[in-house]
Structures are given as C-alpha cells and as structure tokens.
Amino acid sequence: MEVDYYKVLGVGRGATDDELKKAYRRLVMKYHPDKNPSPQAGPLFKQVSAAYDVLSDPDKRAVYEQYGEEGLKAGVAPPSPSSAPPPHAHAHGGAGSGPGFRFNPRSADEIFKEMFGGSYFGPPPRGPATPQSVPGVSATASYAAAAAAAGFSPGSGEASGGSMRKAAAIERQLACSLEDLHKGATKKMKISRDVLDSAGKPMSVEEILTIDIKPGWKKGTKITFPEKGNETRNVIPSDLVFIIEERAHPKFKRDGNDLVYMHKISLVDALTGCAVQLMTLDGRNLTVPVKSVINPTYEEVVPGEGMPITREPSKKGNLRIKFQIKFPSNLTADQKAGVQQLLS
C-alpha cells in the first residue's frame, strides 16, 4: 500500500516549508530511537524522515503529487524541471530527460544531522565535517543536546520558544487499607488515554500501571507517572498522580508511625491488671500483660509493634494501647461500703 506522506507528517497538501519543518521536528523527536524505546519507533522515525525528504524538495514533491510514490521509484522526471538539478537529486542525461532521471533519497540520519547539526542515529559517516562524539556523553545526551540547540524542550517534541505548555496534572485517590500500608502491596491500575499516531490523529490506548506500595507509606504520599495524560497537539501531556488515601480500620488507628489500639476493660481489671490479646496487622496473635493500675488516660506502650518507617525499613513505631473503662451503672449500699473500706 502506498504511503501518504502528508498523513505521515500530519499536514495538509498545501503545507509550507515552515509547517513541514515543524511537523518533522515534532515527530522525529517523538520517535527518535534514543528517546523512544518502542520497537515501532525506529520504522516510524525513518518513515517520517522519508516523508519530509520528499515533501521538502520541490521537484520530488511535484513528482509525488502527480505520480505518487511509485513515480519517484520509477524515476519520472519533474513536471516543471528547474534550470539546475535540485539539492539531493541527480539528473542522469539531464533534468527532464525521461526514464534516465533518478532521485537519490537521503537517509534518516542525514536529514536529522542537517536539521539539528549532528548525527545521533547509527554510526557517524566518515569525513572531515563529521562532528566528534564527546567522551562520557551518551547518545541520549547527544540527542538532548541536539534538541536544545534546535530550540526544543527535551521530551516535549516542540520548540521551547513556541506555544508549548504542559497540561495540568491529573490527580486520583488510591484507597489503601492499613494492612496494605503496613505490609506493602502491589496495585494494578488500568488507564485509557488518547495518543497521537504518526499522522497526528488521536487514538485510544489502554495501559496497565503498576504501583508498588511501600511498607510505611502515609496518607497523602504521591506516586507520579510522567506524561500519562492525553496527547494533544502543542501540549505536553499531563502527569498522572495517584495520592494515597488511608481507609479507616475497625481496630487500629494510625498516629504517625504509631498504631493506637482501643481496648475495653471492666473497672475490676483496671484496678487489678489484665492481659490484652489482639491480632496484629500482619496476622500475628499478640498478648500484652498490663500490671499497672489503669486510669482513663493510661497508655500501655509496646515498642516496635507500630507501623514500619519507610526510610528505615528495619525500624517500626510503637503500639499504644488505650483503655475504655466500663464503670458499673449502680452499686448497692454494701458494695459502696466495701469499696470505701478497700480504698480508704
């Protein structure tokens, strides 16, 4: 199937040189293999370069518009040949001489070097004008340098001096149980968003994002996926931000790195001591003996049984046991006398 070069660049048939250059720069920055690890990036990078090579040359463009891609391959002469052979074209037997006319397409690397002043795709050609690679600078760094030199904002695909702006971040709540935040967990989030195809048209794609919840994360922790919003022309996609939301727990309440557990006891247990039995967030049965006299503000502290501390994984906060004392609703005269005698 013949390729529509205008659709490849996402421009109309009356596109000017400036519009062609802008479209080429935007797409080549998007699909350059140094920036885009996708297996489809390399072929798309070359296709964009081929489209620009043809449409940016008046003679090649004239042949393409009249005879299509096959006309170029067949060596059809331009409809209105100029007095001298156009750049990057070789006339064998003279321009307009018929079957002997042949166009030599430029490589993607050659076009990129001409546009950005350096070769960063494949091995550099030999010759005195070949720029030398800088020791210690990777191809990706060279790509970024070329983009900056051309007035581009790395990662944006558009000229930094133009109308490019970054869309506002999209924030979503990520509900987590206290057990998730205590032990750690993995969440799979399915998203659907629009991305631009090689012709600049939006298409819907689905992705699965993996979020690794670290033990000890707190409410309000943010996990950012850069530029995972919808792609639109002249706008850098928004970041997708998930914000940890802590679900209420029926037994425990979090206080920083500590866990607070409320235990109900009778007045007798408050005065004589008791043993608190509970199940921890990681599923262990824990028995805590309490030998002190318990008043309404008393807390029994169990070191190291609280929430993990994210920055110090080997450490945990404390478990603080608070008590709700159940007082008798009434006492007989003999009971009152006995309490007075006992406590006086």
C-alpha positions in Angstrom: 0.0 0.0 0.0 1.3 3.4 -1.0 2.2 5.7 1.9 0.5 9.1 2.2 3.4 11.3 3.2 1.1 14.2 4.1 -0.7 12.0 6.6 2.6 10.7 7.9 3.6 14.3 8.8 0.1 15.3 9.8 0.0 18.3 7.4 -2.3 19.4 4.6 -1.4 19.3 0.9 -0.7 23.0 0.9 1.8 22.8 3.8 4.5 25.4 3.7 8.2 24.8 4.3 7.9 26.1 7.9 4.9 23.8 8.5 6.8 20.8 7.1 9.8 21.6 9.3 7.7 22.0 12.4 5.9 18.7 11.8 9.2 16.9 11.1 10.8 18.2 14.3 7.8 17.3 16.4 7.5 13.7 15.1 11.3 13.0 14.9 11.7 14.0 18.5 8.8 11.7 19.4 10.1 8.6 17.5 13.8 9.1 17.7 15.2 5.7 18.9 17.4 7.4 21.6 14.2 8.7 23.2 11.6 6.2 22.4 12.4 2.5 23.3 9.3 1.2 21.5 10.0 -1.4 18.7 7.9 0.7 16.3 9.9 3.9 16.9 12.7 3.1 14.5 10.5 2.4 11.5 8.3 5.4 12.2 11.4 7.6 12.6 12.6 6.5 9.1 9.1 6.9 7.6 8.8 10.5 9.0 12.2 11.3 7.6 11.3 9.8 4.1 8.1 11.9 4.1 10.0 15.1 4.9 12.7 14.3 2.4 10.1 14.1 -0.4 7.8 17.0 0.6 10.6 19.4 1.4 12.1 19.1 -2.1 10.0 21.0 -4.7 10.9 18.6 -7.6 10.4 15.4 -5.5 7.1 16.8 -4.2 5.9 17.7 -7.7 6.6 14.1 -8.9 5.0 12.6 -5.8 1.8 14.8 -6.1 1.3 13.8 -9.8 2.6 10.2 -9.9 2.8 9.1 -6.2 5.5 7.1 -4.5 5.8 4.8 -7.5 6.6 7.7 -9.8 9.6 8.6 -7.6 10.8 5.0 -7.6 10.3 4.7 -11.4 12.5 7.8 -12.0 9.7 10.0 -13.5 11.1 13.5 -14.3 9.6 16.5 -12.6 6.6 18.1 -14.4 8.4 21.5 -14.5 12.1 21.0 -14.2 14.3 23.8 -13.0 17.4 25.0 -14.8 19.7 23.2 -12.4 19.3 19.9 -10.6 17.6 20.3 -7.2 19.6 19.5 -4.0 19.9 15.8 -3.2 18.7 14.9 -6.7 20.9 13.6 -9.5 19.9 14.1 -13.2 21.4 11.4 -15.4 21.1 12.5 -19.0 19.7 15.9 -18.0 16.7 17.0 -16.0 13.5 16.1 -17.7 15.2 13.6 -19.9 12.6 10.9 -19.2 13.4 7.4 -17.9 17.0 8.3 -17.1 16.0 10.7 -14.3 16.6 9.3 -10.8 16.1 10.7 -7.3 18.5 9.6 -4.5 16.6 9.5 -1.2 18.5 10.8 1.8 18.9 8.7 4.9 17.1 9.4 8.2 20.5 10.1 9.8 21.5 12.6 7.1 18.2 14.6 7.4 18.5 14.6 11.2 22.1 15.8 11.0 21.1 18.6 8.6 18.2 19.7 10.8 19.9 19.5 14.2 23.6 19.9 13.3 24.8 16.4 14.4 24.5 12.7 13.7 22.9 10.7 16.6 21.3 7.8 14.8 23.6 4.9 13.9 27.4 5.1 13.2 28.6 8.6 12.0 29.7 9.0 8.4 33.3 9.5 7.6 34.7 12.8 6.6 36.2 16.0 7.9 32.9 17.6 8.7 31.7 14.7 10.9 31.2 16.0 14.5 33.2 14.1 17.1 31.5 12.4 19.9 32.2 13.9 23.3 33.8 11.3 25.7 31.4 10.3 28.5 28.3 11.7 26.7 25.8 9.1 25.7 23.8 9.0 22.5 20.7 10.1 24.6 22.6 13.0 26.0 23.7 14.0 22.5 20.1 13.7 21.4 19.1 16.1 24.2 21.9 18.5 23.3 20.7 18.5 19.6 17.1 19.1 20.7 18.2 22.0 23.0 20.4 23.5 20.2 17.4 23.4 17.9 15.3 25.3 20.5 13.4 22.2 21.7 12.4 21.3 25.2 13.5 17.7 25.7 10.6 15.4 26.0 8.1 17.9 24.6 8.6 17.4 20.9 8.0 21.1 20.2 10.1 24.3 20.1 10.6 25.7 23.6 10.1 29.2 22.3 6.7 28.3 20.8 3.3 27.8 22.3 4.1 24.5 24.1 2.7 24.2 27.6 2.3 21.3 30.0 -1.2 20.3 30.8 -2.2 20.4 34.5 -1.5 17.2 36.5 -4.4 14.7 36.9 -4.8 13.6 40.5 -6.6 10.4 41.5 -7.1 9.0 45.0 -5.7 5.5 45.6 -7.5 3.9 48.5 -5.3 1.5 50.7 -6.1 -0.5 53.7 -4.0 -0.1 56.8 -2.8 -3.7 56.2 -1.6 -2.6 52.7 0.4 0.3 54.2 1.8 -1.9 57.0 2.9 -4.9 54.9 3.3 -3.3 51.4 1.2 -4.2 48.4 1.1 -4.1 44.6 -1.8 -2.3 42.9 -2.6 -2.6 39.2 -4.3 0.4 37.7 -5.9 0.2 34.2 -6.0 3.5 32.4 -7.3 4.6 29.0 -5.9 7.7 27.2 -5.5 9.3 23.8 -2.2 9.2 22.0 -1.3 10.7 18.6 -0.5 8.4 15.7 2.1 9.2 13.1 -0.4 11.4 11.2 -1.1 13.4 14.4 -4.6 11.9 14.9 -5.7 10.8 18.4 -6.2 7.1 19.1 -7.3 5.5 22.3 -5.0 3.1 24.0 -5.2 1.1 27.3 -2.3 0.6 29.7 -1.8 -1.2 33.0 0.2 0.8 35.5 1.9 -1.0 38.4 2.2 0.8 41.8 4.3 -0.8 44.5 3.0 0.3 47.9 6.0 0.5 50.2 5.6 -0.5 53.9 5.1 2.6 56.0 3.7 4.9 53.3 1.4 7.5 54.7 -1.8 9.2 53.7 -1.0 11.9 51.1 2.0 10.1 49.6 2.1 10.8 45.8 3.1 8.4 43.0 3.7 10.2 39.7 3.6 8.7 36.2 5.1 11.4 33.9 3.1 12.4 30.8 0.5 9.7 31.1 -2.4 12.1 30.2 -4.0 12.5 26.8 -1.7 13.6 23.9 -2.8 16.7 22.0 -1.1 19.0 19.6 1.2 21.6 21.0 0.6 20.5 24.6 2.9 18.4 26.7 0.7 15.6 28.2 -0.2 16.0 31.9 1.4 13.8 34.6 -0.9 11.3 36.2 -0.6 11.4 40.0 -2.0 8.9 42.5 -2.4 10.1 46.1 -2.5 7.5 48.9 -5.8 7.5 50.8 -5.9 5.5 54.0 -9.1 3.5 54.7 -10.4 3.5 58.3 -9.6 0.3 60.2 -12.1 -1.2 62.7 -9.5 -1.9 65.4 -6.4 0.3 64.8 -5.9 4.0 64.3 -2.7 5.4 62.9 -0.8 8.2 64.6 2.3 9.0 62.6 4.5 5.9 62.9 2.5 4.6 65.9 -0.6 2.4 66.0 -3.3 3.1 68.6 -5.5 0.3 69.8 -8.5 0.8 72.0 -9.3 -1.9 74.5 -12.4 -2.2 76.6 -12.0 -3.4 80.3 -14.0 -3.6 83.4 -13.3 -1.5 86.5 -12.1 -4.6 88.3 -9.5 -5.2 85.5 -8.5 -1.6 85.6 -7.7 -1.8 89.3 -6.2 -5.3 89.4 -4.5 -5.7 86.0 -5.3 -7.7 82.9 -3.9 -9.2 79.7 -4.7 -7.7 76.3 -5.0 -10.1 73.4 -5.1 -8.8 69.9 -4.2 -9.8 66.3 -1.6 -7.6 64.6 -1.9 -6.1 61.1 0.4 -8.8 59.8 -1.7 -11.6 61.2 0.1 -12.5 64.5 -1.6 -13.1 67.8 -0.1 -10.8 70.4 -0.6 -10.9 74.2 0.3 -7.8 76.2 0.2 -8.2 80.1 -0.8 -5.0 81.9 0.1 -4.9 85.6 -0.3 -1.2 86.4 -3.5 0.3 87.7 -5.3 1.7 84.7 -6.8 5.2 84.8 -8.8 6.8 81.9 -5.6 8.4 80.4 -3.3 5.5 80.8 -1.5 4.0 77.8 0.4 0.7 77.6 3.2 1.2 75.1 4.6 -1.8 73.1 7.8 -0.8 71.3 8.3 -1.9 67.7 4.8 -3.1 67.1 3.7 0.0 65.2 4.0 1.0 61.5 7.2 0.4 59.5 9.3 3.5 59.0 9.8 3.9 55.2 13.2 5.4 55.3 14.4 2.9 57.9 12.8 -0.4 57.0 14.3 -2.2 59.9 12.5 0.1 62.4 8.9 0.4 63.4 6.9 2.8 65.6 5.1 1.8 68.8 1.8 0.1 69.6 -0.1 2.3 72.1 -2.9 0.6 73.9 -5.6 2.9 75.3 -8.3 1.7 77.6 -12.0 2.3 77.8 -13.1 1.5 81.3 -16.6 0.3 81.9 -17.9 1.6 85.1 -20.9 -0.2 86.9 -24.2 1.6 86.4 -25.1 1.3 90.1 -23.8 -0.1 93.4 -25.7 -1.4 96.5 -25.1 0.1 99.9 -22.9 -2.9 100.9 -20.9 -2.6 97.7 -20.2 1.1 98.3 -19.2 0.4 101.9 -16.9 -2.3 100.7 -15.2 -0.1 98.1 -14.8 2.7 100.6 -13.2 0.3 103.1 -10.9 -1.1 100.4 -9.7 2.2 99.0 -9.6 4.3 102.2 
